[in-house]
Amino acid sequence: MNLQNIDFLKCPVTNQSLSLISDNSLEELNNSIKNKNVSFYDGVRVDEHIEAAFVNEDESLIYMVRSGIICALADFAIINDRDKVSIDPEKNFYKNAVKDFYNDIGWKQEPDENFTDAKLFEDLREVSQTYIKNCRLRINKYIPGKGKYLLDVASGPIQYGEYLTFSQNYNYRVCIDISFRALLQAKAKLGEKGIYILGDVTNLPVKDNAMDTVVSLHTIYHVPKDLQGAAIKEIYRVLMPGSNAVIIYSWGWNSILMNIFIFPIQAYRALKRIFRIIRRQLIKNKLIDSAPGLYFYSHSFRWLKNQNFPFTIELKVWRSLHTNFLKLWIHKYLVGKKILSMIWNLEEKYPWFLGKTGTYPMFIIKK
């Protein structure tokens, strides 16, 4: 898509509309960069030539475009007029940790073309594939069949082929992620059908009511626990009236069914938690080095019920079975495929109950 035609962006700092910068202003900006007079919003000096950029209405902040990706994170805003903005960027360890994980680890592609993220968190065995693929395709039942913009919040590299079906009848898939690596990989798959934005799920650089539909897959539980409600409100804010958004969440170890069937793994996890406590103490005493991991926090169904959202959320099941359950109980030579077929049929028949008691619920937001 021609950058000139993108009209739904907003500045994550000032909330003003963003538009493509003029050629003259871009030339002035690059001259200032050469003279070392320009910095990002987080105080880091800008030292690269800018090929294209978006500017807010009062021309105080500029967001560069790098490799076709619009860098619309607040920290990456280039200060164009210091008299109009105050430098007070939001810092959040967990959002940075998630970004670092997927830049450095999660979105590396393995020799078998699977991503490291899938190796770590998904069941890639053949016995489970039909069930897992059908669960991914289940999302299509709850989003409009066509439109101009499908927003994919924390799109990643769109790592599974089933994910591509969501936007097949949309003009554009708007991919927002905090991982530059992931967006480059998404761009390699979608090409001109995609619009790629480096952005934050808790502060989407998108105007109100601008997206025909929104999907957010396995994202919200990687947001700091106190900001997860705000992230869901952001998805509602940008959704066009009369449409639906779909969020895939996880109850984690709050899942009733999985608590029953994965007791051996729970015991193992309990031991790991004990070792983590010991490790944190060693880090505190500087006896070993710390290393950032992937932040994860899943609330319970009670949390969802107690949220004072200005909209309703319809609960459905996306997938009732945890990956650990699949690996523990489902096997090729123990009629694993037949068991999963039966579970799929139960999910189709009792979507609310298994959405509440299973591992991965689907939140359907209607506006």
N, C-alpha and C positions, 0 to 999 in steps of 0.2 A: 504494500500500500504506500502511496505517495505520502511522505511526512506532512506535506502541506494540507492534506485532507483529514488529518487526525484532529478532531474537534472536541474530544471528551476528556482531555487531560486537565487536572487541576494541580496547583502547587501544594505539596504536602506541608509546607511551612505557613504560607499566607492564605491558602485556600482560594487563591485567585486562579482564573483560567490561564492555561498555558497555550501559547501559539508559537509557531516556528519563527525563529529569530530572522531578522532581515540580513541581507548580505553585508550591508554597511556596518551594522552592529556587530556582526560576527567578525568582520575584519578588525574592528576596534578592539574587540575582546582578545583576539589572537595577538595583536600588537602589545596589549597590556600584559599578556602571559609572557611574551618575549622579554619584557622589561621586569618580570618577576614581581608584578604588582597585584596578582590575583590569587585568592585562596578559596578553598571550599568552605562550606558552612561549619565544618568541624575544625577549621583552623589550618588544615594541611594546604600547603601551597600547590597551585595548579602549575604543572610543568609540561603539559602536552598540547599539541596543536589540536584545536577543536574543528571538526569537519562540518558538524551540524549541531543545532541545539534548540531548545525551547525556552521561552522567556515568559515570566508572569506579567500581569497587566501593568504594574507600576515599574517594571523593568529593574526590580531590585535583585532578583534571583534568576539564574540561568541553569538549565539542566542539559548537559551534553548528550549527544548521541554517539555511541562508540560501537563499531561493528554492527550497526543497524539496531542496537539496543538502546532504548531511552533510559538514561540513568536518573530515575525519579525518586531515589531515596533522599531523605532530608539531608543527611550528612554529605551527599554528593552535590548539593546545590552550590553553584558557583556564585559568590557574592559579587554583584555588579554595582550595587550602590549601598555603601556601608551606612549611609545616613537613614536608610529606610528599613533596615533589619537589625535586630539585636541577636548576637551569636549566643544561643543557648540550646545547642542540639541535644536531643534526648539520647541518653546512653542506656543500653540494656544488654547485660551480659548474655542472657539466654538467646536473644534474637541474633546476636553476633556469633554465639556458639553454634547455632543451627546453620547460619550462613557459612561459617568456617568448615563445619562437618561436610556439607554437601559440595563445597568448592574443593576440599582437600581429599575427601574419602567417598562420600555417598554417590556422587555422580560420575565416578570413574567407571569406564566400560571395561568389562572383563573380556578375555579372548573368545568366550562363547557368546558375546554380544549382550549378555545380561549386565545390568549395572550393579555395582557393589551394594547399593541400597537393597536391591532385590535379593542378592545373596544373603544379606544379613537378616531381612525381615519377612521374606516370602517363602512359601513352599513351592519349589520349582519342579517337583517330581511329576512325572507323567500321570500318575494315578489321580492327582488332584486337579489337573489342568482344566478339564471340562467344567467342573464345579466353580473353580476360581474365575475362569473366563466368563461364565454366565453371570456371576455376581458383579463383575465389572460392567457388563452390558446392561445390567438391571437399571442402571442410572438413566438410560435412555427413556424408560417408562415415565419419568417424572420431570423431564425438561421439555420445553416446547420443541417441536420438530424442526423448526427453521427460524431464521432471523438474520439480522445484520451482524451483531456482536455476541459471541459467547465468551464470557470472561472466565478464565481458568486461574483461580487464585492459588498461588504456590504451585505452578504447573509442573515444576521440575523439567526434565527433558521429554515429557510425555512418553514414559518408558515402556508402556504396553500398547500393543496394536489396538486393543479394544477402546482405549482412551481416545483414539483418533476418530472413532465413530460419533462422539458427542457433537463435534462441530462440522460434520460432513455436509450438512445442509445450511450452514451459516456462511455469510460472506467472509467473516474474519474471526479467528480465534485470538483473543487478547490474552497473552501469557504474562502473568506477573509473578516474579519470584525474587528472592534475595540472593540467589546464586547466579553469578554471571556465567559460570560454566554450564549450568543447566539450561539457561536461555539460549546459549549458542547451540546446544544440542537440539533444543526444541526447534530452533530456526532451521537447522539442517533437515528436519523432517517436514516442516510446514512451509518453508520458503515464504513466498509472497502472500500466502493465505493467513499468515500470522502477524501480529503486532506484539513486540517484545519490550517489556518494561521491567527494569530493576526497581522493585518497590516493596513496601511493607504492608502485610495483611492487616495490621492494626491502624494503618493510616494510608488507605488506598489512594493513589494519585489519580482518581477518577471522579468525575462530576456525579451529582445525585441523579438517579433515575436514568442512567445512560446505557446500561447493558440489558440486552434482550433476555439473557439468562446468565446465571453464575453457577459454576461448580467449584467445589473446594474439597480435594481428596486427601485425607490423612495429613491435614495441615494444622487444624486448630489445637490439637493436643501437643503440638510442638511450640505453641505460643505460651509465654508465661501464664501461669494459672489465673492470675488476677486480671489478665488482659484478654482471656478467651471470650468472655461475653462481649467485650468491645469489638473484637474481630468479627463476631457473628453480626453485630449491629452494622459494621462497615459493609458487609456483604449485602445486608438488607438495604442500606442506604443507596448503593449504586444500582440496585436492581430496578428494572423498568416496571411501573405499575401494571398489574394484570398478568404478571409472569411468575415463574418459579425459580428458586435457587435450591441446589442440593449440596449438602455438607455431609461428608463421611467422617464420622467421629469414632472414638474407641472408648469403651468403658474400662479397658485395661483389666486389672485384677478386680474391678468392681462387677465384672460380669458374673451373674449368678450361675449360669450353666457351666462356664469354664471353671469356676471355683470347685464345682463338683467333680469334673472329669479330669482336671489336670493337677490333682493333689501332689503326685510325685515331683512335678516340675515346680509347684509352689514351694515344696520343702527345699528343693535345690535353690530356688530364688531367695528363700529366707536366709540360707547360708551365705549366698552372695551378698545380701544386704549387710550381714554381720561383717563380712570381709571389707565391704565398702566403708563401713563406719571406722573400722581399724585403719583403713587406708587414708581416710580423711584426717584422722588424728596424726598419722605419720606425715602427711602433707603439711598439716598445721605446724608440726614440730620441725618441718623442713628436712625430714629424714629421707623423703623421696620427692621426685618432681611430680607436679600435677599436669594433666593433659585434658583439654576440653573434650567432652563427649556430646552426644545428641540429647538435648533436653526433651523430656517427655513428662507430661502430667495429664492424667485423665480424671475428670470429675465423674461423679455418679449420676444416676438418673434423678436422684433427689435434687441435685444442684440444678439440673435443667428445669425441673418443675418450679424451683424457687426463683428463677431469673425473672426479673420484671421487664421483659421485652415488650416494646410497643407493637408487637405482632405475634402471631401464633406460629408454633412449630409443630408440624405433623411428623410423628415418629414412625419410621418403617425400618425393616431390616435390610442391611446391605449384605452382610455376611455374618452368620451367627457363630462360626467356628474360628477360633484363634489358630494361628500358624502352628503353635506348639501342640494343640490338640490334633491337628492333621498329621503331624509327624509322629505323634505318639500312638494314635489309634487307627489311622487310615493307611492300609497297605495293599499293595497290588494283589497279593496272594490270599488276602482275607476279605474278598468281595468289597474292597474299598470303594470302587466306582459305584456299586449298587447302593452302598450306605450313603454316599454323598448325593446320589440321585434322590433318595428318600428324604434326606435333609433339605435339599433344594425344594422339593415339593411341599414340605412342611413350612418352609420359609415363605413360599408363595401363598399358602393357605392362611398362615398366622403371622403376617408381617409385623404387626404392632407388638405382639407378645415376644417374638424372637428378636425384635429390635430392642426391646426393653431388657431382656434377659441374656441375649447373646453378646458377642464381643464387639461387633462393629455395627452401630446403628446408623441410619440415614436420616438426617434432619431435612425435611421439606419445608422451605420458607415460601409463603405465598404473599404477594403484594398487590 
